Amino acid sequence: MDFDIIHLKEVDSTNKYCRNLGKSGRKNLIVISDVQSSGVGRLERKWHSQYGGLYFSILLELNEVKNKNENIGKLNFIGSISIYESLFDYINNASQSMGDYNIKTFGIKFPNDLIINVKGNNKKISGILSEVNRDYGFLILGIGININNDIPRNLKDIAISLKELTGKEYDRFEIFNKFIDRFKNNYHLSDSEIINKYEKYSKTLGNYVKIITPKEVIIGNVFKIDYGGIYLSTIDGIRHVNVGDCIHLR
């Protein structure tokens, strides 16, 4: 799998840029921007995208995805495990000299956030926004990773950058290239291999959580995760959830 790469200094949204390219017939490319003026995360939340972070979107041909029995859930899994593997060594190496966090708390929070616990707070270091357009036949995986960027004061309790976490500054494109290598490798794994990796890196599996959906709030223990969502054991029985905010309760 090879990608054409478009590098921009600034754009409103790499997902939006990819969407327009997809509608014009372009496929299998990556748009990366130094800054996003209107970056968006899951549930239409603003993704603060100042200089120093890593912001990019992968535009894939939907026909190719279908032929490989892929779906948007699977691509989210591949993106999540690839981010984890791209960042692990940097965080692990620095953890030997830092006392504020434990590498064992670094992992994936359902569905596709990368978090680490710092002084008792789970803080997001990366997130994914995916979208599919069946009319034009493409899928977009939008990724934001906090590398050297400053986190706004009002978000410091819930988000952190790699620089703030480790006290070091990093080469964004070294991390980007590492991600692409991991993504290509993980893309060709079997379903069982991908799910096994996701489960290994997950901080939601086995946890007691609260899921907030547009219609209800569900509380229970997560005992299974697959491309279609998570399975919880609740006081009302087994529940399957594929959308919503996930809050770890312990």
ZAVEXDO-213417 format. One record per residue (C-alpha): residue number from 1; chain; residue in three letters; x, y, z. Coordinates in steps of 0.1 Angstrom, whole numbers, plus 5000, padded with zeros to 4 digits. Layout:
# residues N
<atom NUM,A,ALA,<X,Y,Z>>
...
//
This chain:
# residues 250
<atom 1,A,MET,<5000,5000,5000>>
<atom 2,A,ASP,<5015,5033,4989>>
<atom 3,A,PHE,<5002,5068,4996>>
<atom 4,A,ASP,<5006,5102,4978>>
<atom 5,A,ILE,<5013,5127,5006>>
<atom 6,A,ILE,<5001,5164,5005>>
<atom 7,A,HIS,<5018,5186,5031>>
<atom 8,A,LEU,<5001,5219,5038>>
<atom 9,A,LYS,<5011,5248,5061>>
<atom 10,A,GLU,<4976,5254,5072>>
<atom 11,A,VAL,<4941,5242,5064>>
<atom 12,A,ASP,<4907,5244,5080>>
<atom 13,A,SER,<4904,5206,5083>>
<atom 14,A,THR,<4925,5178,5068>>
<atom 15,A,ASN,<4893,5156,5068>>
<atom 16,A,LYS,<4874,5183,5048>>
<atom 17,A,TYR,<4903,5187,5024>>
<atom 18,A,CYS,<4904,5149,5019>>
<atom 19,A,ARG,<4866,5149,5015>>
<atom 20,A,ASN,<4868,5173,4986>>
<atom 21,A,LEU,<4896,5153,4970>>
<atom 22,A,GLY,<4876,5121,4974>>
<atom 23,A,LYS,<4847,5137,4956>>
<atom 24,A,SER,<4870,5146,4927>>
<atom 25,A,GLY,<4881,5111,4923>>
<atom 26,A,ARG,<4914,5111,4943>>
<atom 27,A,LYS,<4921,5081,4965>>
<atom 28,A,ASN,<4949,5065,4986>>
<atom 29,A,LEU,<4966,5097,4998>>
<atom 30,A,ILE,<4974,5114,5030>>
<atom 31,A,VAL,<4969,5151,5038>>
<atom 32,A,ILE,<4990,5165,5066>>
<atom 33,A,SER,<4989,5201,5079>>
<atom 34,A,ASP,<5011,5220,5103>>
<atom 35,A,VAL,<4980,5238,5116>>
<atom 36,A,GLN,<4942,5233,5114>>
<atom 37,A,SER,<4920,5263,5119>>
<atom 38,A,SER,<4888,5243,5123>>
<atom 39,A,GLY,<4899,5208,5134>>
<atom 40,A,VAL,<4871,5186,5146>>
<atom 41,A,GLY,<4871,5155,5168>>
<atom 42,A,ARG,<4845,5129,5176>>
<atom 43,A,LEU,<4809,5141,5183>>
<atom 44,A,GLU,<4817,5174,5165>>
<atom 45,A,ARG,<4840,5186,5193>>
<atom 46,A,LYS,<4867,5211,5184>>
<atom 47,A,TRP,<4902,5197,5181>>
<atom 48,A,HIS,<4927,5223,5190>>
<atom 49,A,SER,<4953,5221,5163>>
<atom 50,A,GLN,<4981,5246,5170>>
<atom 51,A,TYR,<5016,5243,5155>>
<atom 52,A,GLY,<5036,5215,5170>>
<atom 53,A,GLY,<5010,5188,5168>>
<atom 54,A,LEU,<5006,5161,5141>>
<atom 55,A,TYR,<4973,5165,5121>>
<atom 56,A,PHE,<4966,5143,5091>>
<atom 57,A,SER,<4939,5124,5073>>
<atom 58,A,ILE,<4942,5092,5053>>
<atom 59,A,LEU,<4919,5089,5022>>
<atom 60,A,LEU,<4912,5053,5012>>
<atom 61,A,GLU,<4892,5039,4984>>
<atom 62,A,LEU,<4861,5022,4997>>
<atom 63,A,ASN,<4861,4995,4970>>
<atom 64,A,GLU,<4895,4983,4982>>
<atom 65,A,VAL,<4883,4984,5017>>
<atom 66,A,LYS,<4853,4963,5009>>
<atom 67,A,ASN,<4874,4938,4989>>
<atom 68,A,LYS,<4895,4932,5019>>
<atom 69,A,ASN,<4864,4927,5041>>
<atom 70,A,GLU,<4872,4959,5059>>
<atom 71,A,ASN,<4848,4983,5075>>
<atom 72,A,ILE,<4851,5016,5094>>
<atom 73,A,GLY,<4854,4998,5127>>
<atom 74,A,LYS,<4884,4978,5115>>
<atom 75,A,LEU,<4901,5009,5101>>
<atom 76,A,ASN,<4896,5026,5135>>
<atom 77,A,PHE,<4913,4996,5152>>
<atom 78,A,ILE,<4942,4997,5128>>
<atom 79,A,GLY,<4946,5034,5133>>
<atom 80,A,SER,<4945,5031,5170>>
<atom 81,A,ILE,<4970,5003,5174>>
<atom 82,A,SER,<4993,5020,5149>>
<atom 83,A,ILE,<4993,5052,5170>>
<atom 84,A,TYR,<5000,5032,5201>>
<atom 85,A,GLU,<5030,5015,5185>>
<atom 86,A,SER,<5043,5047,5171>>
<atom 87,A,LEU,<5043,5065,5205>>
<atom 88,A,PHE,<5051,5036,5229>>
<atom 89,A,ASP,<5089,5037,5227>>
<atom 90,A,TYR,<5091,5075,5232>>
<atom 91,A,ILE,<5068,5074,5262>>
<atom 92,A,ASN,<5084,5042,5277>>
<atom 93,A,ASN,<5120,5056,5274>>
<atom 94,A,ALA,<5111,5088,5291>>
<atom 95,A,SER,<5091,5071,5318>>
<atom 96,A,GLN,<5123,5057,5333>>
<atom 97,A,SER,<5133,5092,5344>>
<atom 98,A,MET,<5098,5108,5350>>
<atom 99,A,GLY,<5078,5102,5381>>
<atom 100,A,ASP,<5045,5116,5370>>
<atom 101,A,TYR,<5032,5086,5350>>
<atom 102,A,ASN,<5035,5049,5345>>
<atom 103,A,ILE,<5038,5035,5310>>
<atom 104,A,LYS,<5013,5007,5320>>
<atom 105,A,THR,<4986,5034,5320>>
<atom 106,A,PHE,<4992,5043,5284>>
<atom 107,A,GLY,<4967,5027,5260>>
<atom 108,A,ILE,<4935,5029,5239>>
<atom 109,A,LYS,<4902,5042,5254>>
<atom 110,A,PHE,<4872,5030,5234>>
<atom 111,A,PRO,<4867,5037,5206>>
<atom 112,A,ASN,<4899,5052,5194>>
<atom 113,A,ASP,<4915,5077,5219>>
<atom 114,A,LEU,<4950,5072,5232>>
<atom 115,A,ILE,<4952,5081,5269>>
<atom 116,A,ILE,<4977,5080,5297>>
<atom 117,A,ASN,<4971,5085,5334>>
<atom 118,A,VAL,<4990,5114,5349>>
<atom 119,A,LYS,<4987,5121,5386>>
<atom 120,A,GLY,<4954,5103,5387>>
<atom 121,A,ASN,<4938,5119,5356>>
<atom 122,A,ASN,<4934,5101,5323>>
<atom 123,A,LYS,<4946,5125,5296>>
<atom 124,A,LYS,<4942,5122,5259>>
<atom 125,A,ILE,<4973,5124,5237>>
<atom 126,A,SER,<4956,5114,5204>>
<atom 127,A,GLY,<4923,5108,5188>>
<atom 128,A,ILE,<4907,5096,5155>>
<atom 129,A,LEU,<4877,5109,5135>>
<atom 130,A,SER,<4866,5086,5108>>
<atom 131,A,GLU,<4840,5091,5081>>
<atom 132,A,VAL,<4827,5071,5051>>
<atom 133,A,ASN,<4812,5083,5018>>
<atom 134,A,ARG,<4795,5055,5000>>
<atom 135,A,ASP,<4782,5077,4972>>
<atom 136,A,TYR,<4817,5086,4961>>
<atom 137,A,GLY,<4834,5054,4974>>
<atom 138,A,PHE,<4859,5066,4999>>
<atom 139,A,LEU,<4867,5064,5036>>
<atom 140,A,ILE,<4887,5090,5057>>
<atom 141,A,LEU,<4907,5084,5088>>
<atom 142,A,GLY,<4915,5117,5105>>
<atom 143,A,ILE,<4942,5116,5131>>
<atom 144,A,GLY,<4954,5142,5156>>
<atom 145,A,ILE,<4984,5136,5179>>
<atom 146,A,ASN,<4996,5161,5205>>
<atom 147,A,ILE,<5034,5161,5200>>
<atom 148,A,ASN,<5050,5195,5208>>
<atom 149,A,ASN,<5019,5217,5208>>
<atom 150,A,ASP,<5007,5236,5238>>
<atom 151,A,ILE,<4975,5224,5253>>
<atom 152,A,PRO,<4949,5251,5261>>
<atom 153,A,ARG,<4947,5259,5298>>
<atom 154,A,ASN,<4910,5248,5300>>
<atom 155,A,LEU,<4919,5214,5286>>
<atom 156,A,LYS,<4949,5205,5306>>
<atom 157,A,ASP,<4930,5183,5330>>
<atom 158,A,ILE,<4919,5160,5301>>
<atom 159,A,ALA,<4946,5164,5274>>
<atom 160,A,ILE,<4984,5164,5272>>
<atom 161,A,SER,<5011,5166,5246>>
<atom 162,A,LEU,<5041,5142,5242>>
<atom 163,A,LYS,<5064,5171,5250>>
<atom 164,A,GLU,<5045,5181,5282>>
<atom 165,A,LEU,<5044,5144,5293>>
<atom 166,A,THR,<5081,5136,5288>>
<atom 167,A,GLY,<5098,5170,5290>>
<atom 168,A,LYS,<5113,5165,5255>>
<atom 169,A,GLU,<5107,5179,5221>>
<atom 170,A,TYR,<5102,5155,5192>>
<atom 171,A,ASP,<5106,5154,5154>>
<atom 172,A,ARG,<5069,5153,5142>>
<atom 173,A,PHE,<5078,5137,5109>>
<atom 174,A,GLU,<5099,5110,5125>>
<atom 175,A,ILE,<5067,5100,5144>>
<atom 176,A,PHE,<5046,5104,5113>>
<atom 177,A,ASN,<5068,5081,5092>>
<atom 178,A,LYS,<5068,5056,5121>>
<atom 179,A,PHE,<5030,5057,5121>>
<atom 180,A,ILE,<5028,5051,5083>>
<atom 181,A,ASP,<5051,5021,5086>>
<atom 182,A,ARG,<5030,5006,5114>>
<atom 183,A,PHE,<4998,5014,5096>>
<atom 184,A,LYS,<5009,4996,5065>>
<atom 185,A,ASN,<5020,4966,5085>>
<atom 186,A,ASN,<4989,4964,5106>>
<atom 187,A,TYR,<4966,4969,5075>>
<atom 188,A,HIS,<4976,4935,5062>>
<atom 189,A,LEU,<4971,4916,5094>>
<atom 190,A,SER,<4943,4891,5099>>
<atom 191,A,ASP,<4912,4902,5118>>
<atom 192,A,SER,<4922,4880,5148>>
<atom 193,A,GLU,<4956,4896,5149>>
<atom 194,A,ILE,<4942,4931,5148>>
<atom 195,A,ILE,<4917,4925,5175>>
<atom 196,A,ASN,<4943,4907,5197>>
<atom 197,A,LYS,<4965,4938,5194>>
<atom 198,A,TYR,<4937,4962,5202>>
<atom 199,A,GLU,<4927,4941,5232>>
<atom 200,A,LYS,<4963,4940,5244>>
<atom 201,A,TYR,<4966,4978,5242>>
<atom 202,A,SER,<4931,4986,5254>>
<atom 203,A,LYS,<4925,5003,5288>>
<atom 204,A,THR,<4887,4999,5284>>
<atom 205,A,LEU,<4886,4961,5282>>
<atom 206,A,GLY,<4881,4947,5317>>
<atom 207,A,ASN,<4872,4981,5331>>
<atom 208,A,TYR,<4841,4994,5348>>
<atom 209,A,VAL,<4828,5022,5326>>
<atom 210,A,LYS,<4800,5046,5319>>
<atom 211,A,ILE,<4788,5050,5283>>
<atom 212,A,ILE,<4769,5081,5275>>
<atom 213,A,THR,<4749,5078,5243>>
<atom 214,A,PRO,<4724,5102,5227>>
<atom 215,A,LYS,<4695,5081,5242>>
<atom 216,A,GLU,<4708,5067,5275>>
<atom 217,A,VAL,<4736,5061,5300>>
<atom 218,A,ILE,<4749,5026,5304>>
<atom 219,A,ILE,<4772,5015,5333>>
<atom 220,A,GLY,<4789,4981,5334>>
<atom 221,A,ASN,<4820,4960,5331>>
<atom 222,A,VAL,<4835,4957,5296>>
<atom 223,A,PHE,<4842,4920,5288>>
<atom 224,A,LYS,<4846,4920,5250>>
<atom 225,A,ILE,<4855,4944,5222>>
<atom 226,A,ASP,<4852,4939,5185>>
<atom 227,A,TYR,<4848,4960,5153>>
<atom 228,A,GLY,<4811,4965,5161>>
<atom 229,A,GLY,<4816,4980,5196>>
<atom 230,A,ILE,<4819,4969,5232>>
<atom 231,A,TYR,<4800,4944,5253>>
<atom 232,A,LEU,<4792,4953,5289>>
<atom 233,A,SER,<4779,4932,5318>>
<atom 234,A,THR,<4753,4955,5335>>
<atom 235,A,ILE,<4727,4950,5362>>
<atom 236,A,ASP,<4701,4946,5334>>
<atom 237,A,GLY,<4722,4920,5315>>
<atom 238,A,ILE,<4745,4920,5286>>
<atom 239,A,ARG,<4746,4952,5265>>
<atom 240,A,HIS,<4763,4959,5232>>
<atom 241,A,VAL,<4772,4995,5225>>
<atom 242,A,ASN,<4788,5009,5193>>
<atom 243,A,VAL,<4786,5046,5199>>
<atom 244,A,GLY,<4789,5070,5228>>
<atom 245,A,ASP,<4813,5087,5252>>
<atom 246,A,CYS,<4832,5062,5273>>
<atom 247,A,ILE,<4842,5072,5309>>
<atom 248,A,HIS,<4864,5049,5329>>
<atom 249,A,LEU,<4851,5047,5365>>
<atom 250,A,ARG,<4881,5029,5379>>
//
